Amino acid sequence: NIMKNLKVVFFGTPDFAKESLAAIHQSNHQVVGVVTVADKPSGRGQKLTESPVKKYAVENNLTVFQPEKLRNPEFLEQIRNLDADVFVVVAFRMMPKILFEMPKIGTFNLHASLLPDYRGAAPINFAIINGEEKTGATTFFINEKIDEGNILLQEELPISPDENAGSLHDRLMEMGAKLVVKTLDGLAENSITEQPQPQVAEPKNAFKIFKEDTRINWNQETKKVHNFIRGMSPYPCAFTSLKVGDEIKGLKIFAGNFEISHHQNEAGTLEIAKNVFKIYTKDGFYSPTEVQLEGKKRMNVKDFLNGFHSFENIEIA
């Protein structure tokens, strides 16, 4: 029983995608082309940097395409000539219909949630922010609507109570890569029955996170504050504003502990001393353990507190 191996064109950009590309490349399926973002200037010297997907493709002698526009006729022609059976998309941009309808089998996407919940750009962050105890990954056929196509395979993953978005990202990245290969195997053997996504009245969403969405609201339950901070950590990272004398500076909070307790303090009140850094919430307080003050590097709370000569005139702004 020799399994049919499929010819695959892979579309993706970040590390999350690179893991899937590597898994396909190491499977018995064949990567005939890799499409990724154009090299971008970054850092102080504005050097051109390559996406993790491009680096992997180049190291492994895979054919790379970096079109500025996905509807470019020349690019479309090149991709059509590869005669792929299937396209695989992981953490890439919106694709035009003319492209995703090209391969015989179709184009499928890996999404880091249990669809239909958490459609959108930030499924890993929002699963934790909302205090979910499980999430997972889904492969589905792409159609015109974002993250709404028919489901191929789906797998669950428990979220541990103190896990942050960074560790969940890494676990989903590995699990997702295996799911992509399993999906290719199933399509090759014709053993997957695609299922329409369940109709949910109000699926939870995972819209793109902008800077202004990362500010911590202290006037809510402590548990919610804790989930918000770990769901944003290490990236894009939740922050609050610290008023030191007359200066207001952003303070990113990467991690901390919380306690639920009755207190008379107003939410957002700060208790700060040599060995104390507590911010009161609606029903308790949160104690950051790892922070970064604007203009400084990331540090543990002990080093942060050691940076102050006195603790007068310091408050949450």
Secondary structure as UniProt FT lines:
FT   STRAND          7..12
FT   HELIX           15..25
FT   STRAND          30..35
FT   STRAND          40..42
FT   TURN            43..46
FT   STRAND          47..49
FT   HELIX           52..59
FT   TURN            60..61
FT   STRAND          64..65
FT   TURN            70..71
FT   HELIX           73..81
FT   STRAND          86..90
FT   HELIX           97..100
FT   STRAND          106..111
FT   TURN            115..118
FT   HELIX           123..129
FT   TURN            130..131
FT   STRAND          134..141
FT   TURN            146..147
FT   STRAND          151..158
FT   TURN            161..162
FT   HELIX           165..189
FT   HELIX           211..214
FT   HELIX           222..231
FT   TURN            232..236
FT   STRAND          238..244
FT   TURN            245..246
FT   STRAND          247..260
FT   TURN            267..268
FT   STRAND          270..273
FT   TURN            274..275
FT   STRAND          276..280
FT   STRAND          284..293
FT   TURN            294..295
FT   STRAND          299..300
FT   HELIX           301..306
FT   TURN            312..313
FT   STRAND          314..316
//
